[in-house]
Amino acid sequence: MKLDKNSMLCVKDLTHDHFWKGGNSWGIDSCPECGGMETILYKNLSRFQQIVAEIKFNKMWKNEIKKI
């Protein structure tokens, strides 16, 4: 999996929505770190925020693969 320009990230801590928890027919997903539900597209981030998001995404993706 890879970030692309339309990837959705948490506004507060830049967690990719792939890692969000919850969500079903009665509720929406939320960020596991802050509990927020507001998102921003990767393409709308500053270059610094994009780098931070990429580092965080890669770290979380590696941890998820290790669980499998």
All heavy atoms as TSV, in Angstrom:
chain	resi	resn	atom	element	x	y	z
A	1	MET	N	N	0.845	-1.175	0.000
A	1	MET	CA	C	0.000	0.000	0.000
A	1	MET	C	C	0.892	1.239	0.000
A	1	MET	O	O	1.968	1.232	0.568
A	1	MET	CB	C	-0.912	-0.026	1.220
A	1	MET	CG	C	-1.926	1.040	1.232
A	1	MET	SD	S	-3.113	0.713	2.538
A	1	MET	CE	C	-4.355	1.821	2.023
A	2	LYS	N	N	0.394	2.296	-0.607
A	2	LYS	CA	C	1.187	3.503	-0.761
A	2	LYS	C	C	0.281	4.727	-0.677
A	2	LYS	O	O	-0.879	4.675	-1.054
A	2	LYS	CB	C	1.885	3.445	-2.121
A	2	LYS	CG	C	2.817	4.557	-2.399
A	2	LYS	CD	C	3.472	4.374	-3.760
A	2	LYS	CE	C	4.275	5.592	-4.117
A	2	LYS	NZ	N	4.821	5.526	-5.456
A	3	LEU	N	N	0.828	5.826	-0.177
A	3	LEU	CA	C	0.085	7.078	-0.172
A	3	LEU	C	C	-0.012	7.614	-1.600
A	3	LEU	O	O	0.946	7.532	-2.358
A	3	LEU	CB	C	0.804	8.123	0.684
A	3	LEU	CG	C	0.791	7.925	2.190
A	3	LEU	CD1	C	1.677	8.956	2.852
A	3	LEU	CD2	C	-0.604	8.028	2.737
A	4	ASP	N	N	-1.168	8.153	-1.934
A	4	ASP	CA	C	-1.290	8.852	-3.208
A	4	ASP	C	C	-1.914	10.217	-2.944
A	4	ASP	O	O	-2.244	10.553	-1.810
A	4	ASP	CB	C	-2.074	8.042	-4.233
A	4	ASP	CG	C	-3.532	7.833	-3.871
A	4	ASP	OD1	O	-4.056	8.543	-2.992
A	4	ASP	OD2	O	-4.166	6.967	-4.482
A	5	LYS	N	N	-2.089	11.007	-3.987
A	5	LYS	CA	C	-2.544	12.385	-3.799
A	5	LYS	C	C	-3.939	12.486	-3.192
A	5	LYS	O	O	-4.277	13.481	-2.589
A	5	LYS	CB	C	-2.488	13.146	-5.114
A	5	LYS	CG	C	-3.460	12.644	-6.162
A	5	LYS	CD	C	-3.352	13.435	-7.438
A	5	LYS	CE	C	-4.399	12.942	-8.431
A	5	LYS	NZ	N	-4.410	13.749	-9.632
A	6	ASN	N	N	-4.754	11.441	-3.313
A	6	ASN	CA	C	-6.108	11.460	-2.766
A	6	ASN	C	C	-6.263	10.664	-1.481
A	6	ASN	O	O	-7.384	10.400	-1.045
A	6	ASN	CB	C	-7.104	10.973	-3.819
A	6	ASN	CG	C	-7.234	11.945	-4.966
A	6	ASN	OD1	O	-7.290	13.155	-4.763
A	6	ASN	ND2	N	-7.241	11.432	-6.180
A	7	SER	N	N	-5.154	10.278	-0.865
A	7	SER	CA	C	-5.211	9.581	0.417
A	7	SER	C	C	-5.778	10.524	1.479
A	7	SER	O	O	-5.445	11.700	1.522
A	7	SER	CB	C	-3.814	9.133	0.846
A	7	SER	OG	O	-3.307	8.162	-0.013
A	8	MET	N	N	-6.645	9.974	2.330
A	8	MET	CA	C	-7.231	10.777	3.403
A	8	MET	C	C	-6.461	10.535	4.692
A	8	MET	O	O	-6.179	9.397	5.065
A	8	MET	CB	C	-8.701	10.429	3.596
A	8	MET	CG	C	-9.567	10.854	2.441
A	8	MET	SD	S	-11.345	10.784	2.742
A	8	MET	CE	C	-11.561	9.175	3.454
A	9	LEU	N	N	-6.154	11.632	5.375
A	9	LEU	CA	C	-5.389	11.589	6.611
A	9	LEU	C	C	-6.106	12.388	7.687
A	9	LEU	O	O	-6.844	13.328	7.388
A	9	LEU	CB	C	-3.999	12.193	6.384
A	9	LEU	CG	C	-3.201	11.566	5.255
A	9	LEU	CD1	C	-2.196	12.545	4.704
A	9	LEU	CD2	C	-2.507	10.321	5.739
A	10	CYS	N	N	-5.876	12.014	8.931
A	10	CYS	CA	C	-6.432	12.750	10.065
A	10	CYS	C	C	-5.844	14.165	10.074
A	10	CYS	O	O	-4.645	14.346	9.907
A	10	CYS	CB	C	-6.097	12.035	11.368
A	10	CYS	SG	S	-6.658	12.917	12.840
A	11	VAL	N	N	-6.692	15.153	10.279
A	11	VAL	CA	C	-6.250	16.542	10.300
A	11	VAL	C	C	-5.278	16.791	11.448
A	11	VAL	O	O	-4.294	17.515	11.296
A	11	VAL	CB	C	-7.468	17.493	10.420
A	11	VAL	CG1	C	-7.041	18.913	10.677
A	11	VAL	CG2	C	-8.325	17.412	9.188
A	12	LYS	N	N	-5.520	16.180	12.598
A	12	LYS	CA	C	-4.716	16.472	13.791
A	12	LYS	C	C	-3.357	15.787	13.797
A	12	LYS	O	O	-2.352	16.398	14.142
A	12	LYS	CB	C	-5.487	16.074	15.050
A	12	LYS	CG	C	-6.714	16.910	15.289
A	12	LYS	CD	C	-7.434	16.472	16.540
A	12	LYS	CE	C	-8.712	17.267	16.702
A	12	LYS	NZ	N	-9.496	16.804	17.843
A	13	ASP	N	N	-3.316	14.483	13.479
A	13	ASP	CA	C	-2.048	13.766	13.636
A	13	ASP	C	C	-1.586	13.013	12.393
A	13	ASP	O	O	-0.641	12.238	12.457
A	13	ASP	CB	C	-2.108	12.822	14.834
A	13	ASP	CG	C	-3.261	11.856	14.750
A	13	ASP	OD1	O	-3.617	11.422	13.636
A	13	ASP	OD2	O	-3.826	11.520	15.800
A	14	LEU	N	N	-2.234	13.231	11.257
A	14	LEU	CA	C	-1.817	12.694	9.958
A	14	LEU	C	C	-1.802	11.167	9.874
A	14	LEU	O	O	-1.000	10.585	9.155
A	14	LEU	CB	C	-0.453	13.271	9.548
A	14	LEU	CG	C	-0.380	14.799	9.468
A	14	LEU	CD1	C	1.036	15.245	9.148
A	14	LEU	CD2	C	-1.369	15.343	8.462
A	15	THR	N	N	-2.692	10.510	10.604
A	15	THR	CA	C	-2.831	9.057	10.508
A	15	THR	C	C	-3.673	8.725	9.280
A	15	THR	O	O	-4.756	9.280	9.107
A	15	THR	CB	C	-3.514	8.488	11.770
A	15	THR	OG1	O	-2.721	8.821	12.908
A	15	THR	CG2	C	-3.675	6.978	11.684
A	16	HIS	N	N	-3.187	7.839	8.427
A	16	HIS	CA	C	-3.905	7.457	7.206
A	16	HIS	C	C	-5.200	6.741	7.585
A	16	HIS	O	O	-5.248	5.974	8.548
A	16	HIS	CB	C	-3.026	6.539	6.358
A	16	HIS	CG	C	-3.581	6.242	5.008
A	16	HIS	ND1	N	-4.491	5.237	4.794
A	16	HIS	CD2	C	-3.367	6.827	3.810
A	16	HIS	CE1	C	-4.818	5.210	3.508
A	16	HIS	NE2	N	-4.127	6.172	2.881
A	17	ASP	N	N	-6.262	6.973	6.820
A	17	ASP	CA	C	-7.564	6.390	7.182
A	17	ASP	C	C	-7.595	4.871	7.100
A	17	ASP	O	O	-8.499	4.240	7.636
A	17	ASP	CB	C	-8.696	7.000	6.355
A	17	ASP	CG	C	-8.690	6.598	4.896
A	17	ASP	OD1	O	-7.635	6.196	4.379
A	17	ASP	OD2	O	-9.754	6.691	4.263
A	18	HIS	N	N	-6.610	4.233	6.480
A	18	HIS	CA	C	-6.534	2.769	6.467
A	18	HIS	C	C	-6.419	2.220	7.886
A	18	HIS	O	O	-6.902	1.128	8.169
A	18	HIS	CB	C	-5.321	2.321	5.645
A	18	HIS	CG	C	-5.039	0.856	5.738
A	18	HIS	ND1	N	-5.769	-0.079	5.024
A	18	HIS	CD2	C	-4.139	0.155	6.481
A	18	HIS	CE1	C	-5.313	-1.283	5.319
A	18	HIS	NE2	N	-4.335	-1.166	6.198
A	19	PHE	N	N	-5.807	2.975	8.781
A	19	PHE	CA	C	-5.556	2.513	10.147
A	19	PHE	C	C	-6.652	2.935	11.123
A	19	PHE	O	O	-6.570	2.633	12.305
A	19	PHE	CB	C	-4.203	3.043	10.630
A	19	PHE	CG	C	-3.066	2.640	9.733
A	19	PHE	CD1	C	-2.492	3.551	8.874
A	19	PHE	CD2	C	-2.592	1.338	9.728
A	19	PHE	CE1	C	-1.445	3.189	8.036
A	19	PHE	CE2	C	-1.549	0.954	8.892
A	19	PHE	CZ	C	-0.979	1.887	8.042
A	20	TRP	N	N	-7.666	3.628	10.652
A	20	TRP	CA	C	-8.735	4.082	11.534
A	20	TRP	C	C	-9.529	2.902	12.070
A	20	TRP	O	O	-9.574	1.841	11.479
A	20	TRP	CB	C	-9.650	5.044	10.797
A	20	TRP	CG	C	-9.011	6.389	10.580
A	20	TRP	CD1	C	-7.680	6.670	10.494
A	20	TRP	CD2	C	-9.667	7.621	10.411
A	20	TRP	NE1	N	-7.471	7.992	10.279
A	20	TRP	CE2	C	-8.679	8.603	10.219
A	20	TRP	CE3	C	-11.002	7.993	10.386
A	20	TRP	CZ2	C	-8.994	9.937	10.032
A	20	TRP	CZ3	C	-11.308	9.326	10.192
A	20	TRP	CH2	C	-10.312	10.285	10.025
A	21	LYS	N	N	-10.155	3.098	13.192
A	21	LYS	CA	C	-10.894	2.035	13.877
A	21	LYS	C	C	-12.387	2.334	13.891
A	21	LYS	O	O	-12.800	3.477	13.811
A	21	LYS	CB	C	-10.406	1.903	15.331
A	21	LYS	CG	C	-8.918	1.673	15.456
A	21	LYS	CD	C	-8.526	0.341	14.908
A	21	LYS	CE	C	-7.031	0.109	15.088
A	21	LYS	NZ	N	-6.459	-0.832	14.228
A	22	GLY	N	N	-13.163	1.293	14.056
A	22	GLY	CA	C	-14.605	1.432	14.179
A	22	GLY	C	C	-15.273	1.461	12.820
A	22	GLY	O	O	-14.762	0.940	11.843
A	23	GLY	N	N	-16.388	2.092	12.799
A	23	GLY	CA	C	-17.129	2.216	11.553
A	23	GLY	C	C	-17.986	1.000	11.289
A	23	GLY	O	O	-17.544	-0.129	11.395
A	24	ASN	N	N	-19.196	1.231	11.018
A	24	ASN	CA	C	-20.162	0.203	10.640
A	24	ASN	C	C	-21.371	0.931	10.069
A	24	ASN	O	O	-21.283	2.110	9.758
A	24	ASN	CB	C	-20.528	-0.676	11.853
A	24	ASN	CG	C	-21.016	0.137	13.026
A	24	ASN	OD1	O	-21.668	1.152	12.849
A	24	ASN	ND2	N	-20.700	-0.291	14.233
A	25	SER	N	N	-22.475	0.266	9.953
A	25	SER	CA	C	-23.641	0.916	9.366
A	25	SER	C	C	-24.202	2.028	10.260
A	25	SER	O	O	-24.924	2.899	9.788
A	25	SER	CB	C	-24.725	-0.113	9.083
A	25	SER	OG	O	-25.118	-0.737	10.277
A	26	TRP	N	N	-23.841	2.021	11.538
A	26	TRP	CA	C	-24.378	3.016	12.463
A	26	TRP	C	C	-23.359	4.065	12.886
A	26	TRP	O	O	-23.709	5.030	13.552
A	26	TRP	CB	C	-24.931	2.327	13.704
A	26	TRP	CG	C	-26.084	1.457	13.367
A	26	TRP	CD1	C	-26.062	0.101	13.198
A	26	TRP	CD2	C	-27.416	1.867	13.103
A	26	TRP	NE1	N	-27.305	-0.360	12.853
A	26	TRP	CE2	C	-28.171	0.719	12.786
A	26	TRP	CE3	C	-28.065	3.087	13.092
A	26	TRP	CZ2	C	-29.520	0.764	12.485
A	26	TRP	CZ3	C	-29.406	3.133	12.786
A	26	TRP	CH2	C	-30.112	1.974	12.487
A	27	GLY	N	N	-22.111	3.864	12.575
A	27	GLY	CA	C	-21.108	4.817	13.011
A	27	GLY	C	C	-20.012	4.981	11.987
A	27	GLY	O	O	-19.869	4.172	11.083
A	28	ILE	N	N	-19.248	6.027	12.139
A	28	ILE	CA	C	-18.155	6.274	11.210
A	28	ILE	C	C	-16.816	5.941	11.856
A	28	ILE	O	O	-16.695	5.879	13.076
A	28	ILE	CB	C	-18.165	7.736	10.712
A	28	ILE	CG1	C	-18.134	8.716	11.877
A	28	ILE	CG2	C	-19.348	8.000	9.826
A	28	ILE	CD1	C	-18.077	10.162	11.465
A	29	ASP	N	N	-15.823	5.715	11.023
A	29	ASP	CA	C	-14.478	5.422	11.519
A	29	ASP	C	C	-13.924	6.628	12.258
A	29	ASP	O	O	-14.342	7.760	12.029
A	29	ASP	CB	C	-13.534	5.110	10.354
A	29	ASP	CG	C	-13.889	3.841	9.617
A	29	ASP	OD1	O	-14.718	3.080	10.118
A	29	ASP	OD2	O	-13.331	3.624	8.548
A	30	SER	N	N	-12.947	6.367	13.137
A	30	SER	CA	C	-12.274	7.454	13.831
A	30	SER	C	C	-10.796	7.129	13.980
A	30	SER	O	O	-10.390	5.974	13.982
A	30	SER	CB	C	-12.904	7.698	15.205
A	30	SER	OG	O	-12.782	6.550	16.017
A	31	CYS	N	N	-10.013	8.166	14.084
A	31	CYS	CA	C	-8.569	8.024	14.231
A	31	CYS	C	C	-8.261	7.301	15.540
A	31	CYS	O	O	-8.790	7.671	16.589
A	31	CYS	CB	C	-7.916	9.400	14.215
A	31	CYS	SG	S	-6.135	9.366	14.498
A	32	PRO	N	N	-7.398	6.282	15.507
A	32	PRO	CA	C	-7.093	5.548	16.734
A	32	PRO	C	C	-6.244	6.347	17.720
A	32	PRO	O	O	-6.208	6.031	18.896
A	32	PRO	CB	C	-6.322	4.324	16.227
A	32	PRO	CG	C	-5.717	4.767	14.944
A	32	PRO	CD	C	-6.705	5.728	14.355
A	33	GLU	N	N	-5.596	7.389	17.265
A	33	GLU	CA	C	-4.721	8.167	18.151
A	33	GLU	C	C	-5.441	9.306	18.851
A	33	GLU	O	O	-5.264	9.518	20.035
A	33	GLU	CB	C	-3.524	8.695	17.368
A	33	GLU	CG	C	-2.622	7.567	16.897
A	33	GLU	CD	C	-1.335	8.066	16.282
A	33	GLU	OE1	O	-0.924	9.202	16.571
A	33	GLU	OE2	O	-0.746	7.305	15.510
A	34	CYS	N	N	-6.252	10.058	18.109
A	34	CYS	CA	C	-6.905	11.219	18.716
A	34	CYS	C	C	-8.426	11.086	18.792
A	34	CYS	O	O	-9.078	11.890	19.442
A	34	CYS	CB	C	-6.539	12.492	17.952
A	34	CYS	SG	S	-7.271	12.614	16.307
A	35	GLY	N	N	-8.986	10.095	18.099
A	35	GLY	CA	C	-10.429	9.908	18.102
A	35	GLY	C	C	-11.169	10.847	17.155
A	35	GLY	O	O	-12.386	10.827	17.097
A	36	GLY	N	N	-10.413	11.654	16.422
A	36	GLY	CA	C	-11.020	12.611	15.503
A	36	GLY	C	C	-11.577	11.949	14.256
A	36	GLY	O	O	-11.242	10.808	13.928
A	37	MET	N	N	-12.434	12.688	13.563
A	37	MET	CA	C	-13.051	12.164	12.349
A	37	MET	C	C	-12.844	13.085	11.152
A	37	MET	O	O	-13.279	12.780	10.066
A	37	MET	CB	C	-14.541	11.955	12.584
A	37	MET	CG	C	-14.830	10.865	13.579
A	37	MET	SD	S	-16.584	10.715	13.875
A	37	MET	CE	C	-16.650	11.088	15.608
A	38	GLU	N	N	-12.175	14.206	11.356
A	38	GLU	CA	C	-11.931	15.144	10.268
A	38	GLU	C	C	-10.718	14.701	9.469
A	38	GLU	O	O	-9.725	14.255	10.033
A	38	GLU	CB	C	-11.695	16.548	10.814
A	38	GLU	CG	C	-12.915	17.146	11.481
A	38	GLU	CD	C	-12.648	18.550	11.968
A	38	GLU	OE1	O	-12.006	19.323	11.228
A	38	GLU	OE2	O	-13.052	18.851	13.090
A	39	THR	N	N	-10.829	14.829	8.146
A	39	THR	CA	C	-9.740	14.389	7.280
A	39	THR	C	C	-9.265	15.511	6.359
A	39	THR	O	O	-9.954	16.515	6.165
A	39	THR	CB	C	-10.169	13.208	6.394
A	39	THR	OG1	O	-11.261	13.621	5.574
A	39	THR	CG2	C	-10.555	12.002	7.225
A	40	ILE	N	N	-8.074	15.306	5.818
A	40	ILE	CA	C	-7.492	16.188	4.821
A	40	ILE	C	C	-6.843	15.305	3.762
A	40	ILE	O	O	-6.338	14.228	4.086
A	40	ILE	CB	C	-6.474	17.169	5.454
A	40	ILE	CG1	C	-6.002	18.197	4.430
A	40	ILE	CG2	C	-5.310	16.411	6.073
A	40	ILE	CD1	C	-5.229	19.358	5.041
A	41	LEU	N	N	-6.894	15.739	2.525
A	41	LEU	CA	C	-6.253	14.979	1.456
A	41	LEU	C	C	-4.752	15.223	1.465
A	41	LEU	O	O	-4.284	16.328	1.751
A	41	LEU	CB	C	-6.822	15.374	0.094
A	41	LEU	CG	C	-8.263	14.993	-0.180
A	41	LEU	CD1	C	-8.695	15.534	-1.531
A	41	LEU	CD2	C	-8.452	13.491	-0.124
A	42	TYR	N	N	-4.016	14.186	1.125
A	42	TYR	CA	C	-2.555	14.260	1.063
A	42	TYR	C	C	-2.092	15.408	0.180
A	42	TYR	O	O	-1.166	16.131	0.527
A	42	TYR	CB	C	-2.015	12.924	0.546
A	42	TYR	CG	C	-0.520	12.866	0.395
A	42	TYR	CD1	C	0.297	12.651	1.501
A	42	TYR	CD2	C	0.072	13.024	-0.850
A	42	TYR	CE1	C	1.670	12.589	1.367
A	42	TYR	CE2	C	1.446	12.965	-0.994
A	42	TYR	CZ	C	2.240	12.747	0.116
A	42	TYR	OH	O	3.604	12.699	-0.022
A	43	LYS	N	N	-2.760	15.625	-0.953
A	43	LYS	CA	C	-2.345	16.670	-1.893
A	43	LYS	C	C	-2.521	18.078	-1.325
A	43	LYS	O	O	-1.926	19.020	-1.811
A	43	LYS	CB	C	-3.088	16.533	-3.215
A	43	LYS	CG	C	-4.580	16.782	-3.136
A	43	LYS	CD	C	-5.244	16.553	-4.480
A	43	LYS	CE	C	-6.751	16.715	-4.395
A	43	LYS	NZ	N	-7.381	16.390	-5.667
A	44	ASN	N	N	-3.317	18.236	-0.268
A	44	ASN	CA	C	-3.544	19.551	0.334
A	44	ASN	C	C	-2.614	19.852	1.505
A	44	ASN	O	O	-2.714	20.920	2.101
A	44	ASN	CB	C	-4.996	19.675	0.790
A	44	ASN	CG	C	-5.958	19.652	-0.374
A	44	ASN	OD1	O	-5.605	19.997	-1.494
A	44	ASN	ND2	N	-7.177	19.220	-0.126
A	45	LEU	N	N	-1.733	18.924	1.828
A	45	LEU	CA	C	-0.772	19.134	2.908
A	45	LEU	C	C	0.414	19.947	2.414
A	45	LEU	O	O	0.742	19.942	1.227
A	45	LEU	CB	C	-0.248	17.792	3.428
A	45	LEU	CG	C	-1.254	16.817	4.029
A	45	LEU	CD1	C	-0.566	15.504	4.347
A	45	LEU	CD2	C	-1.891	17.397	5.272
A	46	SER	N	N	1.106	20.607	3.353
A	46	SER	CA	C	2.370	21.255	3.004
A	46	SER	C	C	3.401	20.160	2.753
A	46	SER	O	O	3.200	19.000	3.130
A	46	SER	CB	C	2.833	22.159	4.148
A	46	SER	OG	O	3.231	21.378	5.261
A	47	ARG	N	N	4.497	20.502	2.134
A	47	ARG	CA	C	5.527	19.488	1.852
A	47	ARG	C	C	6.048	18.872	3.152
A	47	ARG	O	O	6.279	17.676	3.223
A	47	ARG	CB	C	6.682	20.108	1.042
A	47	ARG	CG	C	7.715	19.102	0.641
A	47	ARG	CD	C	7.114	18.016	-0.280
A	47	ARG	NE	N	8.065	16.933	-0.448
A	47	ARG	CZ	C	7.760	15.656	-0.438
A	47	ARG	NH1	N	6.525	15.250	-0.302
A	47	ARG	NH2	N	8.688	14.737	-0.581
A	48	PHE	N	N	6.229	19.670	4.191
A	48	PHE	CA	C	6.692	19.147	5.483
A	48	PHE	C	C	5.679	18.149	6.041
A	48	PHE	O	O	6.055	17.067	6.500
A	48	PHE	CB	C	6.919	20.289	6.479
A	48	PHE	CG	C	7.305	19.814	7.845
A	48	PHE	CD1	C	8.582	19.332	8.091
A	48	PHE	CD2	C	6.386	19.812	8.882
A	48	PHE	CE1	C	8.935	18.864	9.359
A	48	PHE	CE2	C	6.725	19.352	10.144
A	48	PHE	CZ	C	8.002	18.880	10.375
A	49	GLN	N	N	4.393	18.482	5.989
A	49	GLN	CA	C	3.351	17.573	6.480
A	49	GLN	C	C	3.318	16.285	5.659
A	49	GLN	O	O	3.083	15.214	6.209
A	49	GLN	CB	C	1.982	18.249	6.435
A	49	GLN	CG	C	1.799	19.338	7.458
A	49	GLN	CD	C	0.487	20.058	7.281
A	49	GLN	OE1	O	0.125	20.438	6.160
A	49	GLN	NE2	N	-0.242	20.253	8.374
A	50	GLN	N	N	3.553	16.394	4.355
A	50	GLN	CA	C	3.587	15.200	3.513
A	50	GLN	C	C	4.710	14.266	3.940
A	50	GLN	O	O	4.521	13.052	4.011
A	50	GLN	CB	C	3.756	15.589	2.042
A	50	GLN	CG	C	2.530	16.201	1.431
A	50	GLN	CD	C	2.743	16.632	-0.003
A	50	GLN	OE1	O	3.858	16.699	-0.494
A	50	GLN	NE2	N	1.653	16.952	-0.684
A	51	ILE	N	N	5.864	14.815	4.238
A	51	ILE	CA	C	7.001	13.996	4.670
A	51	ILE	C	C	6.682	13.316	5.996
A	51	ILE	O	O	6.927	12.119	6.168
A	51	ILE	CB	C	8.283	14.846	4.770
A	51	ILE	CG1	C	8.712	15.280	3.361
A	51	ILE	CG2	C	9.400	14.082	5.469
A	51	ILE	CD1	C	9.788	16.338	3.343
A	52	VAL	N	N	6.120	14.070	6.935
A	52	VAL	CA	C	5.743	13.504	8.234
A	52	VAL	C	C	4.713	12.384	8.040
A	52	VAL	O	O	4.830	11.305	8.632
A	52	VAL	CB	C	5.195	14.598	9.178
A	52	VAL	CG1	C	4.585	13.988	10.427
A	52	VAL	CG2	C	6.283	15.587	9.536
A	53	ALA	N	N	3.733	12.628	7.187
A	53	ALA	CA	C	2.691	11.621	6.923
A	53	ALA	C	C	3.282	10.364	6.289
A	53	ALA	O	O	2.898	9.243	6.644
A	53	ALA	CB	C	1.603	12.208	6.025
A	54	GLU	N	N	4.224	10.528	5.363
A	54	GLU	CA	C	4.870	9.381	4.718
A	54	GLU	C	C	5.649	8.546	5.720
A	54	GLU	O	O	5.564	7.312	5.712
A	54	GLU	CB	C	5.801	9.861	3.604
A	54	GLU	CG	C	5.082	10.405	2.403
A	54	GLU	CD	C	6.004	11.109	1.418
A	54	GLU	OE1	O	7.243	10.961	1.529
A	54	GLU	OE2	O	5.483	11.805	0.541
A	55	ILE	N	N	6.402	9.195	6.581
A	55	ILE	CA	C	7.183	8.480	7.600
A	55	ILE	C	C	6.247	7.712	8.534
A	55	ILE	O	O	6.459	6.535	8.820
A	55	ILE	CB	C	8.074	9.462	8.389
A	55	ILE	CG1	C	9.180	10.002	7.478
A	55	ILE	CG2	C	8.663	8.793	9.637
A	55	ILE	CD1	C	9.952	11.165	8.058
A	56	LYS	N	N	5.203	8.384	9.000
A	56	LYS	CA	C	4.252	7.748	9.907
A	56	LYS	C	C	3.536	6.586	9.223
A	56	LYS	O	O	3.384	5.510	9.801
A	56	LYS	CB	C	3.235	8.780	10.389
A	56	LYS	CG	C	2.280	8.245	11.407
A	56	LYS	CD	C	1.455	9.362	11.992
A	56	LYS	CE	C	0.673	8.843	13.164
A	56	LYS	NZ	N	0.012	9.908	13.879
A	57	PHE	N	N	3.105	6.785	7.978
A	57	PHE	CA	C	2.418	5.735	7.233
A	57	PHE	C	C	3.318	4.513	7.072
A	57	PHE	O	O	2.892	3.381	7.322
A	57	PHE	CB	C	1.990	6.253	5.858
A	57	PHE	CG	C	1.362	5.191	5.002
A	57	PHE	CD1	C	0.035	4.862	5.151
A	57	PHE	CD2	C	2.107	4.506	4.062
A	57	PHE	CE1	C	-0.551	3.877	4.370
A	57	PHE	CE2	C	1.540	3.525	3.279
A	57	PHE	CZ	C	0.206	3.211	3.429
A	58	ASN	N	N	4.555	4.720	6.649
A	58	ASN	CA	C	5.479	3.600	6.440
A	58	ASN	C	C	5.726	2.830	7.736
A	58	ASN	O	O	5.767	1.600	7.733
A	58	ASN	CB	C	6.793	4.093	5.847
A	58	ASN	CG	C	6.639	4.535	4.408
A	58	ASN	OD1	O	5.747	4.089	3.690
A	58	ASN	ND2	N	7.496	5.444	3.983
A	59	LYS	N	N	5.869	3.543	8.846
A	59	LYS	CA	C	6.071	2.892	10.145
A	59	LYS	C	C	4.846	2.067	10.534
A	59	LYS	O	O	4.964	0.910	10.942
A	59	LYS	CB	C	6.353	3.949	11.209
A	59	LYS	CG	C	6.634	3.383	12.566
A	59	LYS	CD	C	6.935	4.488	13.557
A	59	LYS	CE	C	7.151	3.914	14.939
A	59	LYS	NZ	N	7.366	4.955	15.937
A	60	MET	N	N	3.653	2.638	10.381
A	60	MET	CA	C	2.438	1.922	10.747
A	60	MET	C	C	2.197	0.740	9.812
A	60	MET	O	O	1.737	-0.311	10.250
A	60	MET	CB	C	1.237	2.876	10.734
A	60	MET	CG	C	1.303	3.917	11.833
A	60	MET	SD	S	-0.103	5.037	11.850
A	60	MET	CE	C	-1.288	4.043	12.766
A	61	TRP	N	N	2.510	0.885	8.546
A	61	TRP	CA	C	2.324	-0.207	7.576
A	61	TRP	C	C	3.258	-1.371	7.911
A	61	TRP	O	O	2.856	-2.534	7.884
A	61	TRP	CB	C	2.568	0.299	6.158
A	61	TRP	CG	C	2.278	-0.724	5.120
A	61	TRP	CD1	C	3.181	-1.376	4.351
A	61	TRP	CD2	C	0.995	-1.246	4.744
A	61	TRP	NE1	N	2.545	-2.265	3.510
A	61	TRP	CE2	C	1.210	-2.199	3.733
A	61	TRP	CE3	C	-0.296	-0.983	5.164
A	61	TRP	CZ2	C	0.155	-2.898	3.149
A	61	TRP	CZ3	C	-1.337	-1.691	4.568
A	61	TRP	CH2	C	-1.094	-2.637	3.577
A	62	LYS	N	N	4.518	-1.080	8.259
A	62	LYS	CA	C	5.465	-2.136	8.634
A	62	LYS	C	C	4.980	-2.878	9.869
A	62	LYS	O	O	5.084	-4.094	9.950
A	62	LYS	CB	C	6.860	-1.552	8.864
A	62	LYS	CG	C	7.565	-1.183	7.596
A	62	LYS	CD	C	8.930	-0.608	7.876
A	62	LYS	CE	C	9.586	-0.122	6.591
A	62	LYS	NZ	N	10.870	0.537	6.841
A	63	ASN	N	N	4.455	-2.143	10.840
A	63	ASN	CA	C	3.937	-2.773	12.056
A	63	ASN	C	C	2.734	-3.655	11.755
A	63	ASN	O	O	2.566	-4.717	12.356
A	63	ASN	CB	C	3.560	-1.727	13.104
A	63	ASN	CG	C	4.774	-1.092	13.733
A	63	ASN	OD1	O	5.865	-1.646	13.726
A	63	ASN	ND2	N	4.595	0.101	14.275
A	64	GLU	N	N	1.905	-3.242	10.813
A	64	GLU	CA	C	0.734	-4.052	10.450
A	64	GLU	C	C	1.153	-5.325	9.743
A	64	GLU	O	O	0.594	-6.387	9.980
A	64	GLU	CB	C	-0.218	-3.245	9.559
A	64	GLU	CG	C	-1.502	-3.983	9.269
A	64	GLU	CD	C	-2.532	-3.111	8.586
A	64	GLU	OE1	O	-3.000	-2.162	9.217
A	64	GLU	OE2	O	-2.867	-3.407	7.423
A	65	ILE	N	N	2.153	-5.237	8.876
A	65	ILE	CA	C	2.639	-6.418	8.161
A	65	ILE	C	C	3.256	-7.422	9.126
A	65	ILE	O	O	3.086	-8.629	8.986
A	65	ILE	CB	C	3.698	-6.000	7.091
A	65	ILE	CG1	C	3.046	-5.135	6.008
A	65	ILE	CG2	C	4.369	-7.209	6.481
A	65	ILE	CD1	C	1.967	-5.828	5.209
A	66	LYS	N	N	3.932	-6.936	10.157
A	66	LYS	CA	C	4.550	-7.822	11.154
A	66	LYS	C	C	3.495	-8.631	11.904
A	66	LYS	O	O	3.760	-9.740	12.342
A	66	LYS	CB	C	5.372	-7.013	12.156
A	66	LYS	CG	C	6.667	-6.500	11.576
A	66	LYS	CD	C	7.436	-5.705	12.609
A	66	LYS	CE	C	8.688	-5.102	12.035
A	66	LYS	NZ	N	9.411	-4.295	13.018
A	67	LYS	N	N	2.299	-8.077	12.065
A	67	LYS	CA	C	1.228	-8.757	12.792
A	67	LYS	C	C	0.685	-9.965	12.026
A	67	LYS	O	O	0.133	-10.868	12.609
A	67	LYS	CB	C	0.081	-7.791	13.088
A	67	LYS	CG	C	0.421	-6.712	14.079
A	67	LYS	CD	C	-0.756	-5.786	14.276
A	67	LYS	CE	C	-0.405	-4.634	15.166
A	67	LYS	NZ	N	-1.533	-3.688	15.292
A	68	ILE	N	N	0.830	-9.915	10.710
A	68	ILE	CA	C	0.268	-10.991	9.870
A	68	ILE	C	C	1.091	-12.211	9.889
A	68	ILE	O	O	2.056	-12.551	10.143
A	68	ILE	CB	C	0.098	-10.502	8.414
A	68	ILE	CG1	C	-0.905	-9.368	8.399
A	68	ILE	CG2	C	-0.333	-11.622	7.505
A	68	ILE	CD1	C	-1.086	-8.713	7.044
